Amino acid sequence: MPDSKQKTGSPDRDRINVNEDYELRDWAARFGVGPNEVKAAVKAVGDNTRKVEEYLRAHPGNKQAHT
């Protein structure tokens, strides 16, 4: 089911949907990484934004080119 842009409460902000291009682009920009890095982090730790951010901070050497 696609992400609802009308539902912007906490559950929506706490998860990253890597299948939505706009979300992937926005989260990548927020974290200062490329979209592929966000996808890899979600694959590693799940879609919780806090866990993804922690993962990306703990693995700064894995930065890929922004795509």
PyMOL Python script that loads the backbone (N, CA, C, O; Angstrom):
from pymol import cmd

cmd.read_pdbstr("""\
ATOM      1  N   MET A   1       0.846  -1.178   0.000  1.00  0.00           N
ATOM      2  CA  MET A   1       0.000   0.000   0.000  1.00  0.00           C
ATOM      3  C   MET A   1       0.887   1.235   0.000  1.00  0.00           C
ATOM      4  O   MET A   1       1.807   1.320   0.813  1.00  0.00           O
ATOM      5  N   PRO A   2       0.646   2.179  -0.869  1.00  0.00           N
ATOM      6  CA  PRO A   2       1.476   3.378  -0.931  1.00  0.00           C
ATOM      7  C   PRO A   2       1.381   4.209   0.336  1.00  0.00           C
ATOM      8  O   PRO A   2       0.392   4.163   1.069  1.00  0.00           O
ATOM      9  N   ASP A   3       2.427   4.961   0.566  1.00  0.00           N
ATOM     10  CA  ASP A   3       2.486   5.856   1.711  1.00  0.00           C
ATOM     11  C   ASP A   3       1.501   6.996   1.513  1.00  0.00           C
ATOM     12  O   ASP A   3       1.435   7.585   0.434  1.00  0.00           O
ATOM     13  N   SER A   4       0.736   7.309   2.555  1.00  0.00           N
ATOM     14  CA  SER A   4      -0.233   8.394   2.469  1.00  0.00           C
ATOM     15  C   SER A   4       0.426   9.716   2.830  1.00  0.00           C
ATOM     16  O   SER A   4       0.935   9.870   3.940  1.00  0.00           O
ATOM     17  N   LYS A   5       0.423  10.662   1.914  1.00  0.00           N
ATOM     18  CA  LYS A   5       1.020  11.970   2.166  1.00  0.00           C
ATOM     19  C   LYS A   5       0.147  12.809   3.088  1.00  0.00           C
ATOM     20  O   LYS A   5       0.607  13.817   3.624  1.00  0.00           O
ATOM     21  N   GLN A   6      -1.108  12.406   3.279  1.00  0.00           N
ATOM     22  CA  GLN A   6      -1.994  13.129   4.181  1.00  0.00           C
ATOM     23  C   GLN A   6      -1.734  12.746   5.642  1.00  0.00           C
ATOM     24  O   GLN A   6      -2.040  13.523   6.547  1.00  0.00           O
ATOM     25  N   LYS A   7      -1.183  11.578   5.874  1.00  0.00           N
ATOM     26  CA  LYS A   7      -0.882  11.125   7.230  1.00  0.00           C
ATOM     27  C   LYS A   7       0.565  11.464   7.537  1.00  0.00           C
ATOM     28  O   LYS A   7       1.483  10.769   7.101  1.00  0.00           O
ATOM     29  N   THR A   8       0.764  12.537   8.289  1.00  0.00           N
ATOM     30  CA  THR A   8       2.122  12.997   8.565  1.00  0.00           C
ATOM     31  C   THR A   8       2.460  12.934  10.045  1.00  0.00           C
ATOM     32  O   THR A   8       3.378  13.618  10.498  1.00  0.00           O
ATOM     33  N   GLY A   9       1.747  12.140  10.788  1.00  0.00           N
ATOM     34  CA  GLY A   9       1.998  12.021  12.218  1.00  0.00           C
ATOM     35  C   GLY A   9       3.257  11.234  12.498  1.00  0.00           C
ATOM     36  O   GLY A   9       3.992  10.866  11.581  1.00  0.00           O
ATOM     37  N   SER A  10       3.501  10.980  13.760  1.00  0.00           N
ATOM     38  CA  SER A  10       4.704  10.317  14.204  1.00  0.00           C
ATOM     39  C   SER A  10       4.971   8.971  13.535  1.00  0.00           C
ATOM     40  O   SER A  10       6.110   8.734  13.133  1.00  0.00           O
ATOM     41  N   PRO A  11       3.997   8.080  13.391  1.00  0.00           N
ATOM     42  CA  PRO A  11       4.320   6.800  12.757  1.00  0.00           C
ATOM     43  C   PRO A  11       4.912   6.973  11.356  1.00  0.00           C
ATOM     44  O   PRO A  11       5.792   6.209  10.958  1.00  0.00           O
ATOM     45  N   ASP A  12       4.442   7.960  10.615  1.00  0.00           N
ATOM     46  CA  ASP A  12       4.965   8.193   9.271  1.00  0.00           C
ATOM     47  C   ASP A  12       6.377   8.764   9.326  1.00  0.00           C
ATOM     48  O   ASP A  12       7.219   8.389   8.510  1.00  0.00           O
ATOM     49  N   ARG A  13       6.650   9.645  10.252  1.00  0.00           N
ATOM     50  CA  ARG A  13       7.979  10.249  10.368  1.00  0.00           C
ATOM     51  C   ARG A  13       8.991   9.291  10.964  1.00  0.00           C
ATOM     52  O   ARG A  13      10.194   9.512  10.820  1.00  0.00           O
ATOM     53  N   ASP A  14       8.550   8.244  11.621  1.00  0.00           N
ATOM     54  CA  ASP A  14       9.448   7.308  12.291  1.00  0.00           C
ATOM     55  C   ASP A  14       9.898   6.170  11.393  1.00  0.00           C
ATOM     56  O   ASP A  14      10.692   5.330  11.817  1.00  0.00           O
ATOM     57  N   ARG A  15       9.410   6.127  10.171  1.00  0.00           N
ATOM     58  CA  ARG A  15       9.725   5.030   9.251  1.00  0.00           C
ATOM     59  C   ARG A  15      10.177   5.579   7.905  1.00  0.00           C
ATOM     60  O   ARG A  15       9.753   6.651   7.473  1.00  0.00           O
ATOM     61  N   ILE A  16      11.046   4.817   7.258  1.00  0.00           N
ATOM     62  CA  ILE A  16      11.531   5.192   5.930  1.00  0.00           C
ATOM     63  C   ILE A  16      11.017   4.163   4.937  1.00  0.00           C
ATOM     64  O   ILE A  16      11.272   2.967   5.079  1.00  0.00           O
ATOM     65  N   ASN A  17      10.301   4.629   3.944  1.00  0.00           N
ATOM     66  CA  ASN A  17       9.807   3.752   2.890  1.00  0.00           C
ATOM     67  C   ASN A  17      10.731   3.933   1.687  1.00  0.00           C
ATOM     68  O   ASN A  17      10.621   4.917   0.954  1.00  0.00           O
ATOM     69  N   VAL A  18      11.639   2.979   1.488  1.00  0.00           N
ATOM     70  CA  VAL A  18      12.618   3.102   0.404  1.00  0.00           C
ATOM     71  C   VAL A  18      11.992   2.884  -0.967  1.00  0.00           C
ATOM     72  O   VAL A  18      12.657   3.067  -1.987  1.00  0.00           O
ATOM     73  N   ASN A  19      10.723   2.498  -1.004  1.00  0.00           N
ATOM     74  CA  ASN A  19      10.026   2.306  -2.274  1.00  0.00           C
ATOM     75  C   ASN A  19       9.357   3.584  -2.768  1.00  0.00           C
ATOM     76  O   ASN A  19       8.806   3.607  -3.869  1.00  0.00           O
ATOM     77  N   GLU A  20       9.397   4.632  -1.978  1.00  0.00           N
ATOM     78  CA  GLU A  20       8.864   5.942  -2.366  1.00  0.00           C
ATOM     79  C   GLU A  20      10.055   6.850  -2.688  1.00  0.00           C
ATOM     80  O   GLU A  20      10.826   7.209  -1.799  1.00  0.00           O
ATOM     81  N   ASP A  21      10.199   7.213  -3.955  1.00  0.00           N
ATOM     82  CA  ASP A  21      11.352   8.001  -4.381  1.00  0.00           C
ATOM     83  C   ASP A  21      11.522   9.291  -3.583  1.00  0.00           C
ATOM     84  O   ASP A  21      12.638   9.649  -3.208  1.00  0.00           O
ATOM     85  N   TYR A  22      10.410   9.992  -3.322  1.00  0.00           N
ATOM     86  CA  TYR A  22      10.524  11.265  -2.601  1.00  0.00           C
ATOM     87  C   TYR A  22      11.011  11.049  -1.175  1.00  0.00           C
ATOM     88  O   TYR A  22      11.760  11.874  -0.652  1.00  0.00           O
ATOM     89  N   GLU A  23      10.602   9.963  -0.538  1.00  0.00           N
ATOM     90  CA  GLU A  23      11.066   9.690   0.823  1.00  0.00           C
ATOM     91  C   GLU A  23      12.539   9.338   0.826  1.00  0.00           C
ATOM     92  O   GLU A  23      13.307   9.834   1.650  1.00  0.00           O
ATOM     93  N   LEU A  24      12.924   8.489  -0.093  1.00  0.00           N
ATOM     94  CA  LEU A  24      14.321   8.081  -0.186  1.00  0.00           C
ATOM     95  C   LEU A  24      15.216   9.293  -0.436  1.00  0.00           C
ATOM     96  O   LEU A  24      16.263   9.438   0.195  1.00  0.00           O
ATOM     97  N   ARG A  25      14.807  10.153  -1.349  1.00  0.00           N
ATOM     98  CA  ARG A  25      15.562  11.370  -1.663  1.00  0.00           C
ATOM     99  C   ARG A  25      15.643  12.294  -0.443  1.00  0.00           C
ATOM    100  O   ARG A  25      16.712  12.816  -0.128  1.00  0.00           O
ATOM    101  N   ASP A  26      14.515  12.493   0.239  1.00  0.00           N
ATOM    102  CA  ASP A  26      14.487  13.401   1.387  1.00  0.00           C
ATOM    103  C   ASP A  26      15.326  12.878   2.553  1.00  0.00           C
ATOM    104  O   ASP A  26      16.063  13.640   3.179  1.00  0.00           O
ATOM    105  N   TRP A  27      15.216  11.592   2.841  1.00  0.00           N
ATOM    106  CA  TRP A  27      16.000  11.031   3.947  1.00  0.00           C
ATOM    107  C   TRP A  27      17.487  11.025   3.612  1.00  0.00           C
ATOM    108  O   TRP A  27      18.313  11.294   4.484  1.00  0.00           O
ATOM    109  N   ALA A  28      17.839  10.725   2.375  1.00  0.00           N
ATOM    110  CA  ALA A  28      19.240  10.753   1.973  1.00  0.00           C
ATOM    111  C   ALA A  28      19.814  12.155   2.177  1.00  0.00           C
ATOM    112  O   ALA A  28      20.920  12.303   2.697  1.00  0.00           O
ATOM    113  N   ALA A  29      19.072  13.175   1.772  1.00  0.00           N
ATOM    114  CA  ALA A  29      19.522  14.561   1.956  1.00  0.00           C
ATOM    115  C   ALA A  29      19.648  14.896   3.437  1.00  0.00           C
ATOM    116  O   ALA A  29      20.610  15.543   3.852  1.00  0.00           O
ATOM    117  N   ARG A  30      18.691  14.464   4.220  1.00  0.00           N
ATOM    118  CA  ARG A  30      18.731  14.763   5.655  1.00  0.00           C
ATOM    119  C   ARG A  30      19.947  14.132   6.327  1.00  0.00           C
ATOM    120  O   ARG A  30      20.584  14.748   7.181  1.00  0.00           O
ATOM    121  N   PHE A  31      20.265  12.893   5.932  1.00  0.00           N
ATOM    122  CA  PHE A  31      21.394  12.196   6.545  1.00  0.00           C
ATOM    123  C   PHE A  31      22.724  12.535   5.883  1.00  0.00           C
ATOM    124  O   PHE A  31      23.778  12.154   6.392  1.00  0.00           O
ATOM    125  N   GLY A  32      22.695  13.246   4.753  1.00  0.00           N
ATOM    126  CA  GLY A  32      23.922  13.621   4.067  1.00  0.00           C
ATOM    127  C   GLY A  32      24.608  12.453   3.383  1.00  0.00           C
ATOM    128  O   GLY A  32      25.836  12.392   3.311  1.00  0.00           O
ATOM    129  N   VAL A  33      23.801  11.521   2.880  1.00  0.00           N
ATOM    130  CA  VAL A  33      24.329  10.344   2.201  1.00  0.00           C
ATOM    131  C   VAL A  33      23.568  10.140   0.894  1.00  0.00           C
ATOM    132  O   VAL A  33      22.636  10.885   0.589  1.00  0.00           O
ATOM    133  N   GLY A  34      23.960   9.146   0.137  1.00  0.00           N
ATOM    134  CA  GLY A  34      23.250   8.833  -1.093  1.00  0.00           C
ATOM    135  C   GLY A  34      22.081   7.901  -0.844  1.00  0.00           C
ATOM    136  O   GLY A  34      22.027   7.241   0.193  1.00  0.00           O
ATOM    137  N   PRO A  35      21.153   7.837  -1.770  1.00  0.00           N
ATOM    138  CA  PRO A  35      19.992   6.954  -1.635  1.00  0.00           C
ATOM    139  C   PRO A  35      20.367   5.484  -1.433  1.00  0.00           C
ATOM    140  O   PRO A  35      19.701   4.766  -0.688  1.00  0.00           O
ATOM    141  N   ASN A  36      21.428   5.046  -2.096  1.00  0.00           N
ATOM    142  CA  ASN A  36      21.839   3.649  -1.933  1.00  0.00           C
ATOM    143  C   ASN A  36      22.298   3.353  -0.513  1.00  0.00           C
ATOM    144  O   ASN A  36      22.109   2.243  -0.015  1.00  0.00           O
ATOM    145  N   GLU A  37      22.899   4.343   0.139  1.00  0.00           N
ATOM    146  CA  GLU A  37      23.313   4.164   1.531  1.00  0.00           C
ATOM    147  C   GLU A  37      22.096   4.036   2.451  1.00  0.00           C
ATOM    148  O   GLU A  37      22.094   3.238   3.388  1.00  0.00           O
ATOM    149  N   VAL A  38      21.078   4.822   2.174  1.00  0.00           N
ATOM    150  CA  VAL A  38      19.849   4.720   2.969  1.00  0.00           C
ATOM    151  C   VAL A  38      19.241   3.335   2.776  1.00  0.00           C
ATOM    152  O   VAL A  38      18.831   2.703   3.749  1.00  0.00           O
ATOM    153  N   LYS A  39      19.177   2.859   1.541  1.00  0.00           N
ATOM    154  CA  LYS A  39      18.641   1.527   1.278  1.00  0.00           C
ATOM    155  C   LYS A  39      19.439   0.457   2.007  1.00  0.00           C
ATOM    156  O   LYS A  39      18.861  -0.458   2.594  1.00  0.00           O
ATOM    157  N   ALA A  40      20.765   0.564   1.976  1.00  0.00           N
ATOM    158  CA  ALA A  40      21.611  -0.415   2.651  1.00  0.00           C
ATOM    159  C   ALA A  40      21.396  -0.382   4.164  1.00  0.00           C
ATOM    160  O   ALA A  40      21.365  -1.427   4.814  1.00  0.00           O
ATOM    161  N   ALA A  41      21.248   0.812   4.716  1.00  0.00           N
ATOM    162  CA  ALA A  41      21.021   0.943   6.153  1.00  0.00           C
ATOM    163  C   ALA A  41      19.673   0.348   6.545  1.00  0.00           C
ATOM    164  O   ALA A  41      19.569  -0.344   7.558  1.00  0.00           O
ATOM    165  N   VAL A  42      18.637   0.614   5.742  1.00  0.00           N
ATOM    166  CA  VAL A  42      17.313   0.042   6.022  1.00  0.00           C
ATOM    167  C   VAL A  42      17.372  -1.476   5.938  1.00  0.00           C
ATOM    168  O   VAL A  42      16.744  -2.170   6.738  1.00  0.00           O
ATOM    169  N   LYS A  43      18.109  -1.985   4.989  1.00  0.00           N
ATOM    170  CA  LYS A  43      18.255  -3.439   4.864  1.00  0.00           C
ATOM    171  C   LYS A  43      18.964  -4.019   6.089  1.00  0.00           C
ATOM    172  O   LYS A  43      18.641  -5.120   6.535  1.00  0.00           O
ATOM    173  N   ALA A  44      19.925  -3.276   6.628  1.00  0.00           N
ATOM    174  CA  ALA A  44      20.703  -3.749   7.767  1.00  0.00           C
ATOM    175  C   ALA A  44      19.955  -3.663   9.096  1.00  0.00           C
ATOM    176  O   ALA A  44      20.048  -4.572   9.920  1.00  0.00           O
ATOM    177  N   VAL A  45      19.207  -2.566   9.309  1.00  0.00           N
ATOM    178  CA  VAL A  45      18.616  -2.338  10.637  1.00  0.00           C
ATOM    179  C   VAL A  45      17.108  -2.148  10.641  1.00  0.00           C
ATOM    180  O   VAL A  45      16.512  -1.981  11.705  1.00  0.00           O
ATOM    181  N   GLY A  46      16.484  -2.171   9.474  1.00  0.00           N
ATOM    182  CA  GLY A  46      15.044  -1.934   9.415  1.00  0.00           C
ATOM    183  C   GLY A  46      14.742  -0.491   9.055  1.00  0.00           C
ATOM    184  O   GLY A  46      15.650   0.303   8.809  1.00  0.00           O
ATOM    185  N   ASP A  47      13.455  -0.159   9.026  1.00  0.00           N
ATOM    186  CA  ASP A  47      13.039   1.148   8.510  1.00  0.00           C
ATOM    187  C   ASP A  47      12.848   2.241   9.562  1.00  0.00           C
ATOM    188  O   ASP A  47      12.377   3.330   9.235  1.00  0.00           O
ATOM    189  N   ASN A  48      13.202   1.972  10.803  1.00  0.00           N
ATOM    190  CA  ASN A  48      13.087   2.978  11.858  1.00  0.00           C
ATOM    191  C   ASN A  48      14.127   4.072  11.645  1.00  0.00           C
ATOM    192  O   ASN A  48      15.321   3.787  11.561  1.00  0.00           O
ATOM    193  N   THR A  49      13.681   5.318  11.557  1.00  0.00           N
ATOM    194  CA  THR A  49      14.587   6.422  11.222  1.00  0.00           C
ATOM    195  C   THR A  49      15.722   6.577  12.224  1.00  0.00           C
ATOM    196  O   THR A  49      16.858   6.848  11.835  1.00  0.00           O
ATOM    197  N   ARG A  50      15.428   6.408  13.505  1.00  0.00           N
ATOM    198  CA  ARG A  50      16.466   6.552  14.525  1.00  0.00           C
ATOM    199  C   ARG A  50      17.551   5.493  14.348  1.00  0.00           C
ATOM    200  O   ARG A  50      18.741   5.793  14.442  1.00  0.00           O
ATOM    201  N   LYS A  51      17.134   4.256  14.090  1.00  0.00           N
ATOM    202  CA  LYS A  51      18.107   3.175  13.909  1.00  0.00           C
ATOM    203  C   LYS A  51      18.924   3.369  12.636  1.00  0.00           C
ATOM    204  O   LYS A  51      20.124   3.094  12.615  1.00  0.00           O
ATOM    205  N   VAL A  52      18.273   3.841  11.578  1.00  0.00           N
ATOM    206  CA  VAL A  52      18.992   4.104  10.326  1.00  0.00           C
ATOM    207  C   VAL A  52      20.031   5.197  10.552  1.00  0.00           C
ATOM    208  O   VAL A  52      21.174   5.066  10.113  1.00  0.00           O
ATOM    209  N   GLU A  53      19.648   6.262  11.227  1.00  0.00           N
ATOM    210  CA  GLU A  53      20.584   7.349  11.494  1.00  0.00           C
ATOM    211  C   GLU A  53      21.764   6.861  12.333  1.00  0.00           C
ATOM    212  O   GLU A  53      22.911   7.199  12.041  1.00  0.00           O
ATOM    213  N   GLU A  54      21.495   6.072  13.367  1.00  0.00           N
ATOM    214  CA  GLU A  54      22.564   5.521  14.201  1.00  0.00           C
ATOM    215  C   GLU A  54      23.496   4.635  13.380  1.00  0.00           C
ATOM    216  O   GLU A  54      24.715   4.689  13.539  1.00  0.00           O
ATOM    217  N   TYR A  55      22.920   3.828  12.511  1.00  0.00           N
ATOM    218  CA  TYR A  55      23.722   2.950  11.664  1.00  0.00           C
ATOM    219  C   TYR A  55      24.635   3.768  10.750  1.00  0.00           C
ATOM    220  O   TYR A  55      25.822   3.469  10.618  1.00  0.00           O
ATOM    221  N   LEU A  56      24.075   4.794  10.125  1.00  0.00           N
ATOM    222  CA  LEU A  56      24.873   5.609   9.213  1.00  0.00           C
ATOM    223  C   LEU A  56      25.986   6.346   9.951  1.00  0.00           C
ATOM    224  O   LEU A  56      27.079   6.510   9.408  1.00  0.00           O
ATOM    225  N   ARG A  57      25.732   6.784  11.159  1.00  0.00           N
ATOM    226  CA  ARG A  57      26.773   7.452  11.961  1.00  0.00           C
ATOM    227  C   ARG A  57      27.869   6.474  12.359  1.00  0.00           C
ATOM    228  O   ARG A  57      29.042   6.844  12.415  1.00  0.00           O
ATOM    229  N   ALA A  58      27.497   5.236  12.633  1.00  0.00           N
ATOM    230  CA  ALA A  58      28.460   4.223  13.061  1.00  0.00           C
ATOM    231  C   ALA A  58      29.280   3.674  11.899  1.00  0.00           C
ATOM    232  O   ALA A  58      30.323   3.057  12.113  1.00  0.00           O
ATOM    233  N   HIS A  59      28.817   3.894  10.678  1.00  0.00           N
ATOM    234  CA  HIS A  59      29.486   3.363   9.493  1.00  0.00           C
ATOM    235  C   HIS A  59      29.800   4.485   8.494  1.00  0.00           C
ATOM    236  O   HIS A  59      29.367   4.425   7.343  1.00  0.00           O
ATOM    237  N   PRO A  60      30.552   5.511   8.928  1.00  0.00           N
ATOM    238  CA  PRO A  60      30.797   6.645   8.031  1.00  0.00           C
ATOM    239  C   PRO A  60      31.692   6.301   6.844  1.00  0.00           C
ATOM    240  O   PRO A  60      31.647   6.994   5.828  1.00  0.00           O
ATOM    241  N   GLY A  61      32.487   5.272   6.945  1.00  0.00           N
ATOM    242  CA  GLY A  61      33.390   4.906   5.857  1.00  0.00           C
ATOM    243  C   GLY A  61      32.697   4.214   4.700  1.00  0.00           C
ATOM    244  O   GLY A  61      33.311   3.988   3.658  1.00  0.00           O
ATOM    245  N   ASN A  62      31.421   3.874   4.869  1.00  0.00           N
ATOM    246  CA  ASN A  62      30.692   3.167   3.824  1.00  0.00           C
ATOM    247  C   ASN A  62      29.972   4.109   2.888  1.00  0.00           C
ATOM    248  O   ASN A  62      29.099   3.672   2.138  1.00  0.00           O
ATOM    249  N   LYS A  63      30.305   5.382   2.906  1.00  0.00           N
ATOM    250  CA  LYS A  63      29.595   6.344   2.053  1.00  0.00           C
ATOM    251  C   LYS A  63      29.839   6.050   0.587  1.00  0.00           C
ATOM    252  O   LYS A  63      30.974   5.849   0.154  1.00  0.00           O
ATOM    253  N   GLN A  64      28.765   6.029  -0.157  1.00  0.00           N
ATOM    254  CA  GLN A  64      28.812   5.809  -1.599  1.00  0.00           C
ATOM    255  C   GLN A  64      28.514   7.125  -2.283  1.00  0.00           C
ATOM    256  O   GLN A  64      28.058   8.077  -1.650  1.00  0.00           O
ATOM    257  N   ALA A  65      28.767   7.175  -3.559  1.00  0.00           N
ATOM    258  CA  ALA A  65      28.441   8.389  -4.317  1.00  0.00           C
ATOM    259  C   ALA A  65      26.951   8.622  -4.292  1.00  0.00           C
ATOM    260  O   ALA A  65      26.174   7.668  -4.339  1.00  0.00           O
ATOM    261  N   HIS A  66      26.539   9.870  -4.220  1.00  0.00           N
ATOM    262  CA  HIS A  66      25.114  10.208  -4.257  1.00  0.00           C
ATOM    263  C   HIS A  66      24.560   9.855  -5.620  1.00  0.00           C
ATOM    264  O   HIS A  66      25.092  10.273  -6.649  1.00  0.00           O
ATOM    265  N   THR A  67      23.481   9.077  -5.619  1.00  0.00           N
ATOM    266  CA  THR A  67      22.886   8.671  -6.900  1.00  0.00           C
ATOM    267  C   THR A  67      21.453   9.088  -6.962  1.00  0.00           C
ATOM    268  O   THR A  67      20.779   8.837  -7.961  1.00  0.00           O
TER     269      THR A  67
END
""", "prot")
cmd.dss("prot")
cmd.show_as("cartoon", "prot")
cmd.util.cbc("prot")
cmd.orient("prot")
